Amino acid sequence: MDRLNAGQNEAKLHYESGDYRVIRPGDFVRCAVTGAPIPLDELHYWSAERQEAYLSPAEVLKAHKLKLGPQ
């Protein structure tokens, strides 16, 4: 089960360079790669260009490989 309680709500954010703007308040966002919930106070990785949140640097790398395809 997710670490977050079932009663918490997913936020909607607009990711900017170095910051984000809250569009819909909530407690977490989902990682674009894994779908795992990321509490807003633990959100450190995102792409303003792609408007995606990532759980960790590993997911950032995976997202770029997935988007770019085989090298």
N, C-alpha and C positions, 0 to 999 in steps of 0.2 A: 504494500500500500504506500502511496505517496507520503512523504514526510509531512506535507501540509494537511490540515484538517479539511474534511469534505465541505465545511461551511464557508471556506475562504473563496474569494472570487478572483478570476483571472483579470488582470489589468490589460488595457490596450495603451501602448506607448507609441510615440513618434520619436524614433531614434535620430539624434543629431550628432555631430562631431564633438565628442567629449561630454555629452550630456543627453538627456532625453526629456520629452515633454509628456505629461500624463494626458491621454485622451479620455480614457475611462478608468476611474480609480479601481484599484484592486490590490490584492496581496502578492501576486506572483505573475510571471509571464512564462511561456513555454519555450524551451530550447528548440530552435529550428531544426536541429539535427536529430536529437534523441526524443523530443517531446516531453522531457522531464520538466517538472515545475522548478522555476528559479525564483525564490523569494526576492522581492525588490531590493531589500537591504543587502542581498548577496549578488546582485546583478553587476558584473564588471566588464562583460564582453558583449559587443553587439556590432552590427554593421549599419551605418547610416545609409549607405548606398543601397543595400539590399533590404533594409528595414527588418532585420532578423536579430534575435537574441541568441546567445550561446552560453552553455553551462561553463565551459572552460576553454583554454587555448586549443586543446585537442579537438574540440568540436568546431572551432574556427577553421582549423586545417582541413578537417573532414568536409566542411561545407564548401570550401574552395575547391577541393578535389571533385566533389560531387557536381558542382556547378560548371567546372571547367572540363570535366570529362577526362578520359585517359590521356596521359602525356606521351 
